[in-house]
């Protein structure tokens, strides 16, 4: 098999599904993961012929056994992993009054578990496989709401988890520096998805563009950066 193998988490809708579609369109073989296999199958049915290079697989990013099962499946089926897009995420700060003063710690723990710890663990599992093969691209889907340079108040669960996710990017990028494994964070912007809502100013295709660009960087591409619209932005 000559096609590169990509894993996209949280792929049954929104940015994850569009990222999988665009990667498959470029000739990659995509493993599209979702907690609900039925939703993943329905999403692929909606794509029709565009789903030819996409394989669904169930994954709960917060469960170690589920991550291990994914690893075994991908290695048995394809023999390697070339791209990891850590897209699965939650926005648990559903109440507008949840300021830094009023947000329960359980909300912070919930956000960190899915938005930070899960990508960290997935990096631990799949980056060594990439290193063995001499090629890898990791894209951590972050947010401008996690930028320290422009940090505002409100929604601390989401903000803190995305700031920490950016730290995950920096940690792993430095530890594989000099290799052909490139690891970056991306802010897709405010996108019209279930999470972003109908008021968002970006189509999902536009939001996925920089994710796909980072997932397919050439060998001399950047690593350890934070990008929006294919341009590096401040942490």
C-alpha positions in Angstrom: 0.0 0.0 0.0 1.5 3.3 -1.1 -1.2 5.7 0.1 -0.5 7.4 3.4 -2.6 6.3 6.4 -4.4 9.1 8.4 -6.4 8.8 11.6 -9.0 11.5 12.2 -10.7 11.5 15.6 -14.2 12.9 16.1 -14.8 12.3 12.5 -18.5 11.7 12.2 -19.5 15.4 11.6 -18.3 18.9 11.2 -14.6 19.6 10.9 -13.6 16.0 11.5 -15.8 14.7 8.6 -14.7 17.5 6.3 -11.0 16.9 7.1 -11.5 13.2 6.4 -13.2 14.0 3.1 -10.4 16.4 2.0 -7.7 14.0 3.0 -9.3 11.1 1.1 -9.8 13.4 -1.9 -6.0 13.9 -1.9 -5.5 10.1 -2.0 -4.9 9.3 1.7 -6.4 6.3 3.3 -8.4 7.7 6.2 -9.5 5.9 9.4 -12.4 8.0 10.6 -13.1 7.5 14.3 -16.2 8.2 16.3 -17.7 7.2 19.6 -20.9 6.2 17.8 -20.2 3.8 14.9 -23.8 4.3 13.6 -23.2 8.0 13.2 -19.9 7.4 11.4 -21.6 5.0 9.0 -24.4 7.5 8.4 -21.9 10.3 7.7 -20.0 8.1 5.2 -23.3 7.2 3.5 -24.0 10.9 3.1 -20.6 11.4 1.4 -21.3 8.6 -1.1 -18.5 7.9 -3.6 -16.3 10.4 -1.7 -16.0 7.9 1.1 -14.2 5.3 -0.9 -10.9 5.9 0.9 -12.4 6.3 4.3 -12.7 3.5 6.9 -14.9 4.0 10.0 -13.7 2.7 13.4 -15.2 3.2 16.9 -13.1 5.2 19.3 -13.7 6.7 22.7 -10.7 8.9 23.1 -11.0 9.0 26.9 -10.7 5.2 27.2 -7.3 3.5 27.1 -8.7 0.2 25.9 -10.4 1.9 23.0 -7.1 3.7 22.0 -5.3 0.4 22.2 -7.9 -1.3 20.0 -7.6 1.4 17.4 -3.8 1.0 17.4 -4.1 -2.8 16.9 -6.7 -2.4 14.2 -4.7 0.2 12.2 -1.4 -1.8 12.4 -3.0 -5.0 11.4 -5.0 -3.5 8.6 -2.5 -1.0 7.2 0.9 -1.7 8.9 1.6 1.9 9.8 0.3 5.4 10.6 1.4 8.5 8.8 -1.0 11.2 10.0 -2.9 11.8 13.2 -5.5 14.6 13.4 -6.6 15.1 17.0 -9.9 16.7 16.3 -12.3 15.1 18.9 -13.2 17.7 21.4 -16.0 19.1 23.6 -17.2 22.5 24.8 -18.5 21.7 28.3 -18.9 25.4 29.4 -22.6 25.4 28.4 -23.8 28.0 30.9 -23.0 31.6 30.2 -22.6 32.3 33.9 -19.7 29.9 34.2 -17.0 32.4 34.7 -13.6 31.7 36.3 -15.2 32.4 39.6 -18.2 30.1 39.2 -17.2 27.2 37.0 -17.2 23.9 38.9 -13.9 22.0 38.8 -15.7 19.0 37.3 -16.2 21.0 34.1 -12.4 21.7 34.0 -11.7 18.0 34.5 -14.2 17.0 31.8 -12.7 19.4 29.3 -9.1 18.3 30.1 -9.9 14.6 29.8 -11.2 14.9 26.2 -9.4 18.0 24.8 -6.0 17.5 26.4 -5.3 14.2 28.0 -6.8 12.2 25.1 -4.6 13.9 22.4 -1.6 13.5 24.7 -2.2 9.8 25.0 -2.8 9.4 21.2 0.5 11.1 20.6 2.2 8.7 22.9 0.8 5.7 21.1 1.1 6.8 17.4 4.1 9.1 17.2 6.6 6.2 18.0 5.1 4.3 15.1 5.6 7.3 12.8 9.2 7.6 14.0 9.9 4.0 13.1 8.7 4.7 9.6 10.6 8.0 9.3 7.5 10.0 8.5 4.6 11.6 10.5 2.3 14.5 10.7 0.3 15.4 13.8 -2.3 18.1 13.9 -3.9 19.1 17.2 -7.1 21.0 16.6 -7.0 23.8 19.1 -8.7 27.2 19.2 -7.9 30.9 19.4 -9.8 30.8 22.7 -6.7 29.0 24.0 -4.3 31.7 23.0 -2.5 33.1 26.1 -1.6 36.2 24.1 -5.3 37.1 23.6 -6.8 35.3 26.6 -10.2 36.7 27.8 -12.5 35.7 30.6 -15.3 33.2 30.5 -15.6 29.5 29.5 -12.5 28.5 31.5 -13.0 24.7 30.9 -12.7 25.0 27.1 -10.0 27.8 27.2 -7.7 26.0 29.7 -8.0 22.6 27.9 -7.0 24.2 24.5 -4.1 26.2 26.1 -2.9 22.9 27.5 -3.3 21.2 24.1 -1.0 23.8 22.6 1.5 22.8 25.3 1.1 19.2 24.2 2.1 20.3 20.7 5.2 22.1 21.9 6.3 19.2 24.2 6.1 16.5 21.5 7.4 18.7 18.7 10.6 19.4 20.8 11.1 15.8 21.7 11.1 14.6 18.1 12.9 17.7 16.8 15.2 16.8 13.8 13.0 14.0 12.7 10.5 13.9 9.8 7.6 13.9 12.3 6.0 17.4 12.2 3.6 18.3 15.0 1.5 21.5 15.0 -1.6 23.1 16.5 -4.3 24.8 14.4 -7.1 27.3 15.1 -9.7 26.6 12.4 -11.6 29.8 13.3 -15.3 30.1 14.2 -16.9 27.4 12.0 -20.5 26.6 11.4 -20.6 23.2 13.0 -22.7 21.7 15.8 -20.2 23.2 18.3 -19.7 26.5 16.5 -23.4 27.1 15.9 -25.2 28.8 12.9 -23.9 32.3 13.7 -20.3 31.3 13.0 -18.6 33.1 10.1 -16.8 30.2 8.4 -17.9 27.3 6.3 -16.6 23.9 7.4 -14.6 23.6 4.2 -12.7 26.8 5.1 -12.2 25.6 8.7 -10.7 22.3 7.5 -8.3 23.8 5.0 -5.4 24.6 7.4 -5.9 21.2 9.2 -5.5 19.4 5.9 -2.5 21.6 4.9 -0.7 20.8 8.1 -1.6 17.1 7.8 0.1 17.0 4.4 3.1 19.3 4.9 6.3 18.6 2.9 9.4 17.2 4.6 10.8 20.7 5.2 7.6 22.0 6.8 7.2 23.7 10.1 6.8 21.9 13.4 5.9 23.1 16.9 3.8 26.0 15.6 0.3 27.4 16.0 -1.5 28.2 12.7 -4.6 29.9 11.4 -5.3 30.3 7.6 -1.9 28.7 6.9 -0.1 31.5 8.8 1.6 31.1 12.1 0.0 32.9 15.0 1.0 33.8 18.6 0.6 31.3 21.4 
